[in-house]
Amino acid sequence: MAERVATAAPGRGAVDPVTLEILWSRLISIVEESEATLVRTSFSPIIGEADDHSAALLDAHGNILAQTPSAMPAFIGILGHTTRTMLQHFPAETLKPNDVLTTNDPWICCGHLNDLNLLRPIFHHGKLIAFTGNTAHLTDIGGRNSAEGMDLFEEGLRILPSKLYSAGVANEEIYKFLRGNSRIPDQMIGDLNAQLAATETAQRRLIEMVEEYGLDDIESLTEEIQRRTERVMREAIARLPDGDYYGQVYSDGYDATLTIKVKVSIRGDALSIDYTGTSDQVERGINCPMNLTYAESVWPIRVALAPDIPTTEGSLRPITVSAPDGSVLNPRFPAAVQARTVVVHNVHAAIFQALSSLVPEYIDPANVQAHSGCIWGDRFRGQWTARWKPAWETRSHFVSSYLCNGGQGASGVKDGAHCMSYPDNCSNMPIEVVENRQPVIFVKKEIRQDSGGPGTFRGGCGQTIQMRVLSDRPINYVVNSGDKILNPAPGLKGGLPGGRGNAERNGEKIPARVWIPVEPGDLITHEPPGGGGYGNPLERDPAAVLNDVHHGYVSRGAAREAYGVAITEDLSIDWQETARLRG
């Protein structure tokens, strides 16, 4: 069994509460400005529009210290592990000012090759005082860019831990092989330089802060932040009854359904998550390395038990995560991992399911959610033709990603949001941007009726997206994530599953996670799934059902069959028939 536990730094003195609040808020603002720099200077829409990135500050020992409130949960949860692993390759005493380290190794960074990490040590008066790190999704780094690969070597360029800059001097050889392994090298290098600018911003602002407050380092501040957040998380866990709690959900897998099985064990002020019983790794690109499994697993625990605690290494110390070696959540190198979200986005639902027996006596029902439709990703790839090539485009090839979302699962106090990026924290990509990056035009983009799982609180609806191919020649298309086509997002506490996902070309179903050629004029239909419901649907407020029908989220037929609410043609409630239907 592989196990990950956050590490602690050596103890120092305390910081008074007022100073702590001021300086901690200052650290968060530094990371926010760093992340804004990354977004503003990026080249690709998956970073600049979809926000598939993160930024953080870490202490001199590689422990997470501060993050932006909008950061990707998984990216942030993994940065401590990434930094400490990089320090094994480049010990702290060998680092110099203006060094920049980099890797995209899935077993060190964020689980697949497209997510590139930059790490900059920050020095003050010759002393290493912190690190700033960020991760961003690069649209193309070679390889298949789909789940079809049978091992990591098919999936693109793997960058082992390297120095991108040494004392401020760029390693041009790295830039050379990065350019040589991407179909869109200018965009990829532009995004990499945006990451670099973000680390420079964080470094500059942190030095300004320590000089303004006359600090030699931030070790005492770091220790106080880690101590307080660890204490609060341990107190939250200690309020729960000791015991073992179980959850089990299913992923569509690549060509066969996979089981995600979890045991959450609570003992005193510590909590462990064990995935024994989960399916073995597969020979396709949906396996999830252990470091990302860890990050995705601690996130629902924080949401359920202490949603207001910032992500720091201290808040993660009471939580351990383990998965069987060789399982789909802890695969052996060189397993293929490109579309690992197909599997790993199911761990949240399994953990929430395990904790649901503690609702509402010990856990606020607002903090536990049914399974979500999750994020879906389209990719297009091909060559521009003179007719459709944008005036600004200098490249002959295009590779573009489009992220869109299914419905959020309902919680115990409210409906799930429609078309919500969850559990990720990506933003909606404007269709105008997508149309400008690839030769397609959107024909339809609308909420999909009856796709939200029925419950006392309804799951969020998925959506229907239709795109017409405008290219003069065939191009390639893939629904790269595309889970919940076979196994819908389950509900909680008697709630029903959300609607299944779907993908079609010209009205005929197409497989997910496989590149297919699409012809000029083809109509692609892409339908991310709905989220699961929470609670018995027959206990939903009839007025809420009527409101759903009025807005088109629920049909009159589904209102009657799923909720036991009779809605007349003039959109009013037939109370007598409703009473009969509900018994």
Summary of the structure (lengths in Angstrom):
residues: 583
radius of gyration: 24.1
end to end distance: 50.9
largest distance: 79.2
contacts: 2282
relative contact order: 0.11
helix: 31%
strand: 23%
